[in-house]
Amino acid sequence: MRATELLARDHRAVRDLFLRFARTPLDDASGRQDLFDTIVEELDLHAQAEEEVFYPAVREASRRIHDAESGHAHLRAVIREVKTHEPASSEFTAGVRLIKQIVLSHVMEEEGGIFLDAERMGTPELERIGAQLAERKEALAKSVRRAA
Amino acid sequence: MAMNPFDERGIPLERQIRTWKQVVLPPYRKQDVDAFTRCRIILMNGIEMEAAVFSHGFARACDDPDLKGQLAALRRVEHQQQNTVNWLNPADQSVLETTIGYEQVAIELTAYLARTEPDEYVKQAFEFGLLEDFDHLYRYSQLLDLIHGKDPNEILQGRTDVLPARPTQDHHNDPFLRVLSHYEKTRAHPRSKVNVLTLMAGEQQTMNFYKTVGNFYGSPEARQLYAEISNVEEEHVTQYESLMDPTETWLEKWVMHEFTEVANYYTCMETEVDPRIKKIWEIFLACELEHLRIAGETLQRLQGKEPQEICGTELPTPATFESNREYVTRVIKEQSNLRLVAGGKWARMEELPEDWPSFAYQRVVHEQGAPSETVVRLRMEAAGVELVRAEDADLEAGAGEHRVSSLDPDPAANTAPATYAELEPVEREVEPGERGEERLVNPVEDPTWPAAAAGARKSGRKGKER
């Protein structure tokens, strides 16, 4: 699969998780916490694989990588802050909403920018990067599961 | 002028909504408005138009309902602002009079921005566009005289010369040539970013205006001139937008738009001579300060960047309208023979290759003549001379010669000669009647018309055989 398609699937998956979070009642603290943990884990895996495989591979083709990397750094800082709040608190709700907004903004820039730049590299190259990306994501997921 | 917009407080958004009566204010009187007040009004309408166009584009790419809502909230206010600004133009100002105002904006704005532009490449792009808008003013002025019998100085108030520069028939280019090289967002001076956005907004509104109102005239020559020049304005939008760094994020662009609006309203407020209109600029500046704060706060929240990283803290003064006559004259003399070539560059006319790509397009669109030449010919036929208005007597006397010598090697067949003496009569599609009583123009006001029309109906022909 092309790297851009793989990453776009991740984007859609995390968007669905945010929707599920919004539908989870406020008094379901453990449900909110579980979903939040899943969102954070998905974002972590996605961002790390992007930084280790995708961004280095497309850096030559796109001048937008620096912005994307600093976007990841900003997202991680906000996630750290949100983690300090109780799942039933209004700060937590506002925090998840902010994370969602940051992710949506990042997705808009990436899909409308870096992905289009990367298309110039051609399908065979994007498929090669896609295979590396899938492999790296799988390895990262395994190590997260082992740690848990 | 040193004002840090991030230190200023604006009007809270919820208090920016006004009643319809507050939105639609009495227009200025065209007989006594200051020419540069009219310029500021025309420009700020263009700035607000771009704000709306950009914000809708952003919303269409955006999947975040909260952000879409925020954009819509600002658009609603800016819509009212634009109504107020644009409708300061009075109903009795004709389309052509307003057009002369639009070209005065294009010339004086472009010249001021070029004079103050820190980036040499951007400056060259501005100077190139300047000579085209300058020539448009000259062409429309022929039409204003022909249709309304008015002197362009009734609008320009002697602050802008009316002279040919790079002939309009040569402004039509291969689209790829209009795509210039862009600045780099992290290296460009904020003033360059504001200058480019301001000029792009102004040209875009000029294109929209001509495209919308060119059909308000019945004369085919007038309609064709609007068609030709609006097409050049389309090229100008291409040219100026290509100077912007495409990797600016949507949020960065949003901040730049609001910053540019602040800078322009601030300049208008500082330089306005009409106290009533100055108050309008002041209120809208206060609105825009809040819009900038909201955009900046959103950028910080969603991308972790400070707005000052994008636009700095010192306001440029783009909407400065002042005399640029000396500067413009120098550019006319030095650059009328410049043309666009591949790679975002320029070359002298005599250096153009035979297969210069713009020739192909020009041959097609000018096959039946260039409207921008027709209006000059018509004015020469009507008055014996083309209409020029220059402070410098030499420039005025040499205008026809300059116009012809600035043509590229493949001029339109109807190109007007330098002087009336060289003019050959144009062959008309309708021939005059044998006894010379047939009219070439609409005969509706002719008292003999009903009889003539009845005769025409009887014979089934309009003309010669009766």
Chai-1 contact restraints between the chains, C-beta under 6 A:
chainA,res_idxA,chainB,res_idxB,connection_type,confidence,min_distance_angstrom,max_distance_angstrom,comment,restraint_id
A,R63,B,T247,contact,1.0,0.0,6.0,A-B,restraint_1
A,R64,B,T247,contact,1.0,0.0,6.0,A-B,restraint_2
A,G71,B,Q303,contact,1.0,0.0,6.0,A-B,restraint_3
A,H74,B,G304,contact,1.0,0.0,6.0,A-B,restraint_4
A,Q101,B,D64,contact,1.0,0.0,6.0,A-B,restraint_5
A,Q101,B,L302,contact,1.0,0.0,6.0,A-B,restraint_6
A,I102,B,L302,contact,1.0,0.0,6.0,A-B,restraint_7
A,L104,B,D63,contact,1.0,0.0,6.0,A-B,restraint_8
A,L104,B,D64,contact,1.0,0.0,6.0,A-B,restraint_9
A,S105,B,L302,contact,1.0,0.0,6.0,A-B,restraint_10
A,M108,B,A61,contact,1.0,0.0,6.0,A-B,restraint_11
A,E109,B,T249,contact,1.0,0.0,6.0,A-B,restraint_12
A,G112,B,A61,contact,1.0,0.0,6.0,A-B,restraint_13
